[in-house]
Amino acid sequence: MRFEDFLWELADLNDAGQPDPVEVAEIAERYQLPRVEPDWWPDVLARYGLTPPPDA
């Protein structure tokens, strides 16, 4: 499996509209891509008053 193929699948999901986070996670898992949260993520959420998606 190539990372390029992951991006193609992700692009297909985006073409169909806003992708379901569960589907994105399933594709990432299939390509053995780890889910990471950058250390700056909480600061961005707080600074801009954002609410993360339910699965985040």
Biopython code that builds the backbone (N, CA, C, O; Angstrom):
import numpy as np
from Bio.PDB.StructureBuilder import StructureBuilder

atoms = [
    (1, "MET", "N", (0.841, -1.174, 0.000)),
    (1, "MET", "CA", (0.000, 0.000, 0.000)),
    (1, "MET", "C", (0.890, 1.242, 0.000)),
    (1, "MET", "O", (1.905, 1.313, 0.693)),
    (2, "ARG", "N", (0.480, 2.185, -0.780)),
    (2, "ARG", "CA", (1.259, 3.420, -0.898)),
    (2, "ARG", "C", (0.481, 4.579, -0.291)),
    (2, "ARG", "O", (-0.748, 4.618, -0.348)),
    (3, "PHE", "N", (1.210, 5.515, 0.285)),
    (3, "PHE", "CA", (0.591, 6.702, 0.854)),
    (3, "PHE", "C", (-0.211, 7.444, -0.215)),
    (3, "PHE", "O", (-1.263, 8.019, 0.064)),
    (4, "GLU", "N", (0.298, 7.420, -1.416)),
    (4, "GLU", "CA", (-0.390, 8.050, -2.553)),
    (4, "GLU", "C", (-1.803, 7.483, -2.702)),
    (4, "GLU", "O", (-2.743, 8.228, -2.980)),
    (5, "ASP", "N", (-1.955, 6.182, -2.520)),
    (5, "ASP", "CA", (-3.273, 5.552, -2.636)),
    (5, "ASP", "C", (-4.208, 6.030, -1.525)),
    (5, "ASP", "O", (-5.405, 6.216, -1.747)),
    (6, "PHE", "N", (-3.654, 6.227, -0.333)),
    (6, "PHE", "CA", (-4.443, 6.782, 0.767)),
    (6, "PHE", "C", (-5.001, 8.143, 0.356)),
    (6, "PHE", "O", (-6.179, 8.430, 0.569)),
    (7, "LEU", "N", (-4.143, 8.977, -0.234)),
    (7, "LEU", "CA", (-4.586, 10.312, -0.636)),
    (7, "LEU", "C", (-5.655, 10.250, -1.721)),
    (7, "LEU", "O", (-6.581, 11.061, -1.722)),
    (8, "TRP", "N", (-5.539, 9.298, -2.642)),
    (8, "TRP", "CA", (-6.569, 9.145, -3.677)),
    (8, "TRP", "C", (-7.906, 8.771, -3.042)),
    (8, "TRP", "O", (-8.946, 9.317, -3.412)),
    (9, "GLU", "N", (-7.879, 7.843, -2.091)),
    (9, "GLU", "CA", (-9.125, 7.448, -1.422)),
    (9, "GLU", "C", (-9.725, 8.620, -0.657)),
    (9, "GLU", "O", (-10.938, 8.829, -0.665)),
    (10, "LEU", "N", (-8.863, 9.376, -0.002)),
    (10, "LEU", "CA", (-9.328, 10.542, 0.734)),
    (10, "LEU", "C", (-9.935, 11.574, -0.227)),
    (10, "LEU", "O", (-10.956, 12.185, 0.086)),
    (11, "ALA", "N", (-9.320, 11.764, -1.370)),
    (11, "ALA", "CA", (-9.840, 12.694, -2.374)),
    (11, "ALA", "C", (-11.222, 12.243, -2.858)),
    (11, "ALA", "O", (-12.119, 13.065, -3.045)),
    (12, "ASP", "N", (-11.383, 10.939, -3.057)),
    (12, "ASP", "CA", (-12.688, 10.423, -3.481)),
    (12, "ASP", "C", (-13.765, 10.724, -2.441)),
    (12, "ASP", "O", (-14.887, 11.091, -2.788)),
    (13, "LEU", "N", (-13.416, 10.566, -1.163)),
    (13, "LEU", "CA", (-14.374, 10.890, -0.106)),
    (13, "LEU", "C", (-14.739, 12.372, -0.147)),
    (13, "LEU", "O", (-15.909, 12.732, -0.015)),
    (14, "ASN", "N", (-13.747, 13.218, -0.327)),
    (14, "ASN", "CA", (-13.995, 14.659, -0.373)),
    (14, "ASN", "C", (-14.846, 15.057, -1.567)),
    (14, "ASN", "O", (-15.652, 15.984, -1.477)),
    (15, "ASP", "N", (-14.672, 14.364, -2.685)),
    (15, "ASP", "CA", (-15.479, 14.661, -3.869)),
    (15, "ASP", "C", (-16.955, 14.416, -3.617)),
    (15, "ASP", "O", (-17.811, 15.061, -4.221)),
    (16, "ALA", "N", (-17.251, 13.482, -2.723)),
    (16, "ALA", "CA", (-18.635, 13.137, -2.419)),
    (16, "ALA", "C", (-19.249, 14.086, -1.387)),
    (16, "ALA", "O", (-20.416, 13.929, -1.027)),
    (17, "GLY", "N", (-18.488, 15.060, -0.911)),
    (17, "GLY", "CA", (-18.969, 15.977, 0.117)),
    (17, "GLY", "C", (-18.081, 15.875, 1.340)),
    (17, "GLY", "O", (-17.009, 15.271, 1.300)),
    (18, "GLN", "N", (-18.539, 16.471, 2.422)),
    (18, "GLN", "CA", (-17.739, 16.426, 3.647)),
    (18, "GLN", "C", (-17.606, 14.981, 4.114)),
    (18, "GLN", "O", (-18.609, 14.306, 4.344)),
    (19, "PRO", "N", (-16.364, 14.504, 4.254)),
    (19, "PRO", "CA", (-16.172, 13.098, 4.618)),
    (19, "PRO", "C", (-16.555, 12.815, 6.069)),
    (19, "PRO", "O", (-16.410, 13.660, 6.952)),
    (20, "ASP", "N", (-17.037, 11.621, 6.275)),
    (20, "ASP", "CA", (-17.356, 11.147, 7.615)),
    (20, "ASP", "C", (-16.036, 10.821, 8.311)),
    (20, "ASP", "O", (-15.245, 10.035, 7.791)),
    (21, "PRO", "N", (-15.788, 11.415, 9.483)),
    (21, "PRO", "CA", (-14.531, 11.156, 10.189)),
    (21, "PRO", "C", (-14.275, 9.673, 10.451)),
    (21, "PRO", "O", (-13.126, 9.234, 10.482)),
    (22, "VAL", "N", (-15.335, 8.913, 10.639)),
    (22, "VAL", "CA", (-15.167, 7.473, 10.871)),
    (22, "VAL", "C", (-14.603, 6.810, 9.616)),
    (22, "VAL", "O", (-13.728, 5.949, 9.704)),
    (23, "GLU", "N", (-15.104, 7.213, 8.452)),
    (23, "GLU", "CA", (-14.582, 6.653, 7.200)),
    (23, "GLU", "C", (-13.119, 7.028, 6.999)),
    (23, "GLU", "O", (-12.315, 6.203, 6.565)),
    (24, "VAL", "N", (-12.779, 8.269, 7.314)),
    (24, "VAL", "CA", (-11.381, 8.709, 7.183)),
    (24, "VAL", "C", (-10.494, 7.878, 8.102)),
    (24, "VAL", "O", (-9.414, 7.441, 7.703)),
    (25, "ALA", "N", (-10.951, 7.662, 9.329)),
    (25, "ALA", "CA", (-10.176, 6.867, 10.282)),
    (25, "ALA", "C", (-10.012, 5.425, 9.795)),
    (25, "ALA", "O", (-8.947, 4.832, 9.961)),
    (26, "GLU", "N", (-11.062, 4.864, 9.198)),
    (26, "GLU", "CA", (-10.982, 3.493, 8.689)),
    (26, "GLU", "C", (-9.964, 3.388, 7.556)),
    (26, "GLU", "O", (-9.197, 2.428, 7.482)),
    (27, "ILE", "N", (-9.969, 4.385, 6.679)),
    (27, "ILE", "CA", (-8.999, 4.376, 5.580)),
    (27, "ILE", "C", (-7.583, 4.511, 6.142)),
    (27, "ILE", "O", (-6.676, 3.789, 5.728)),
    (28, "ALA", "N", (-7.400, 5.425, 7.072)),
    (28, "ALA", "CA", (-6.078, 5.625, 7.671)),
    (28, "ALA", "C", (-5.601, 4.346, 8.359)),
    (28, "ALA", "O", (-4.425, 3.989, 8.277)),
    (29, "GLU", "N", (-6.509, 3.670, 9.029)),
    (29, "GLU", "CA", (-6.132, 2.423, 9.712)),
    (29, "GLU", "C", (-5.716, 1.364, 8.696)),
    (29, "GLU", "O", (-4.758, 0.623, 8.917)),
    (30, "ARG", "N", (-6.442, 1.298, 7.584)),
    (30, "ARG", "CA", (-6.116, 0.323, 6.546)),
    (30, "ARG", "C", (-4.697, 0.558, 6.005)),
    (30, "ARG", "O", (-4.005, -0.390, 5.636)),
    (31, "TYR", "N", (-4.277, 1.814, 5.961)),
    (31, "TYR", "CA", (-2.939, 2.145, 5.483)),
    (31, "TYR", "C", (-1.930, 2.223, 6.627)),
    (31, "TYR", "O", (-0.787, 2.635, 6.431)),
    (32, "GLN", "N", (-2.359, 1.829, 7.808)),
    (32, "GLN", "CA", (-1.514, 1.788, 9.010)),
    (32, "GLN", "C", (-0.914, 3.158, 9.334)),
    (32, "GLN", "O", (0.255, 3.273, 9.704)),
    (33, "LEU", "N", (-1.746, 4.191, 9.183)),
    (33, "LEU", "CA", (-1.317, 5.545, 9.511)),
    (33, "LEU", "C", (-1.761, 5.867, 10.932)),
    (33, "LEU", "O", (-2.945, 5.754, 11.252)),
    (34, "PRO", "N", (-0.838, 6.261, 11.775)),
    (34, "PRO", "CA", (-1.210, 6.540, 13.166)),
    (34, "PRO", "C", (-2.015, 7.833, 13.271)),
    (34, "PRO", "O", (-1.833, 8.764, 12.486)),
    (35, "ARG", "N", (-2.893, 7.866, 14.243)),
    (35, "ARG", "CA", (-3.645, 9.088, 14.530)),
    (35, "ARG", "C", (-2.849, 9.833, 15.579)),
    (35, "ARG", "O", (-2.659, 9.348, 16.694)),
    (36, "VAL", "N", (-2.393, 10.998, 15.217)),
    (36, "VAL", "CA", (-1.599, 11.794, 16.144)),
    (36, "VAL", "C", (-2.286, 13.137, 16.370)),
    (36, "VAL", "O", (-2.963, 13.668, 15.490)),
    (37, "GLU", "N", (-2.096, 13.659, 17.549)),
    (37, "GLU", "CA", (-2.608, 14.982, 17.855)),
    (37, "GLU", "C", (-1.402, 15.873, 18.131)),
    (37, "GLU", "O", (-0.685, 15.663, 19.109)),
    (38, "PRO", "N", (-1.175, 16.872, 17.271)),
    (38, "PRO", "CA", (-0.038, 17.754, 17.500)),
    (38, "PRO", "C", (-0.160, 18.482, 18.834)),
    (38, "PRO", "O", (-1.265, 18.759, 19.299)),
    (39, "ASP", "N", (0.967, 18.786, 19.437)),
    (39, "ASP", "CA", (0.936, 19.437, 20.747)),
    (39, "ASP", "C", (0.331, 20.834, 20.693)),
    (39, "ASP", "O", (-0.054, 21.376, 21.729)),
    (40, "TRP", "N", (0.241, 21.427, 19.502)),
    (40, "TRP", "CA", (-0.333, 22.762, 19.360)),
    (40, "TRP", "C", (-1.848, 22.743, 19.150)),
    (40, "TRP", "O", (-2.479, 23.800, 19.154)),
    (41, "TRP", "N", (-2.434, 21.574, 18.970)),
    (41, "TRP", "CA", (-3.868, 21.453, 18.669)),
    (41, "TRP", "C", (-4.759, 22.087, 19.746)),
    (41, "TRP", "O", (-5.652, 22.859, 19.396)),
    (42, "PRO", "N", (-4.558, 21.796, 21.039)),
    (42, "PRO", "CA", (-5.411, 22.428, 22.059)),
    (42, "PRO", "C", (-5.322, 23.960, 22.037)),
    (42, "PRO", "O", (-6.319, 24.640, 22.282)),
    (43, "ASP", "N", (-4.144, 24.501, 21.748)),
    (43, "ASP", "CA", (-3.993, 25.955, 21.686)),
    (43, "ASP", "C", (-4.812, 26.544, 20.538)),
    (43, "ASP", "O", (-5.455, 27.580, 20.705)),
    (44, "VAL", "N", (-4.793, 25.898, 19.392)),
    (44, "VAL", "CA", (-5.558, 26.379, 18.240)),
    (44, "VAL", "C", (-7.056, 26.344, 18.556)),
    (44, "VAL", "O", (-7.783, 27.289, 18.250)),
    (45, "LEU", "N", (-7.505, 25.251, 19.168)),
    (45, "LEU", "CA", (-8.923, 25.155, 19.524)),
    (45, "LEU", "C", (-9.329, 26.286, 20.470)),
    (45, "LEU", "O", (-10.358, 26.931, 20.273)),
    (46, "ALA", "N", (-8.518, 26.516, 21.487)),
    (46, "ALA", "CA", (-8.827, 27.553, 22.475)),
    (46, "ALA", "C", (-8.725, 28.948, 21.866)),
    (46, "ALA", "O", (-9.594, 29.790, 22.090)),
    (47, "ARG", "N", (-7.695, 29.188, 21.118)),
    (47, "ARG", "CA", (-7.443, 30.520, 20.555)),
    (47, "ARG", "C", (-8.571, 30.972, 19.623)),
    (47, "ARG", "O", (-8.956, 32.141, 19.627)),
    (48, "TYR", "N", (-9.091, 30.046, 18.835)),
    (48, "TYR", "CA", (-10.109, 30.414, 17.861)),
    (48, "TYR", "C", (-11.523, 29.968, 18.245)),
    (48, "TYR", "O", (-12.455, 30.077, 17.448)),
    (49, "GLY", "N", (-11.670, 29.465, 19.474)),
    (49, "GLY", "CA", (-12.985, 29.067, 19.958)),
    (49, "GLY", "C", (-13.606, 27.946, 19.142)),
    (49, "GLY", "O", (-14.814, 27.934, 18.905)),
    (50, "LEU", "N", (-12.779, 27.010, 18.717)),
    (50, "LEU", "CA", (-13.250, 25.904, 17.889)),
    (50, "LEU", "C", (-13.683, 24.717, 18.743)),
    (50, "LEU", "O", (-13.207, 24.521, 19.861)),
    (51, "THR", "N", (-14.581, 23.950, 18.192)),
    (51, "THR", "CA", (-15.014, 22.710, 18.821)),
    (51, "THR", "C", (-14.562, 21.564, 17.929)),
    (51, "THR", "O", (-14.941, 21.517, 16.758)),
    (52, "PRO", "N", (-13.761, 20.639, 18.449)),
    (52, "PRO", "CA", (-13.290, 19.528, 17.605)),
    (52, "PRO", "C", (-14.443, 18.593, 17.264)),
    (52, "PRO", "O", (-15.452, 18.557, 17.969)),
    (53, "PRO", "N", (-14.288, 17.832, 16.175)),
    (53, "PRO", "CA", (-15.299, 16.835, 15.848)),
    (53, "PRO", "C", (-15.449, 15.831, 17.002)),
    (53, "PRO", "O", (-14.517, 15.659, 17.788)),
    (54, "PRO", "N", (-16.590, 15.178, 17.111)),
    (54, "PRO", "CA", (-16.838, 14.267, 18.230)),
    (54, "PRO", "C", (-15.804, 13.164, 18.375)),
    (54, "PRO", "O", (-15.554, 12.713, 19.493)),
    (55, "ASP", "N", (-15.199, 12.716, 17.295)),
    (55, "ASP", "CA", (-14.240, 11.607, 17.382)),
    (55, "ASP", "C", (-12.821, 12.076, 17.651)),
    (55, "ASP", "O", (-11.913, 11.252, 17.755)),
    (56, "ALA", "N", (-12.609, 13.388, 17.767)),
    (56, "ALA", "CA", (-11.246, 13.903, 17.921)),
    (56, "ALA", "C", (-10.772, 13.806, 19.351)),
    (56, "ALA", "O", (-9.645, 14.197, 19.656)),
]
sb = StructureBuilder()
sb.init_structure("model")
sb.init_model(0)
sb.init_chain("A")
sb.init_seg("    ")
for serial, (resi, resn, name, xyz) in enumerate(atoms, 1):
    if name == "N":
        sb.init_residue(resn, " ", resi, " ")
    sb.init_atom(name, np.array(xyz, "f"), 0.0, 1.0, " ", f" {name:<3s}", serial, name[0])
structure = sb.get_structure()
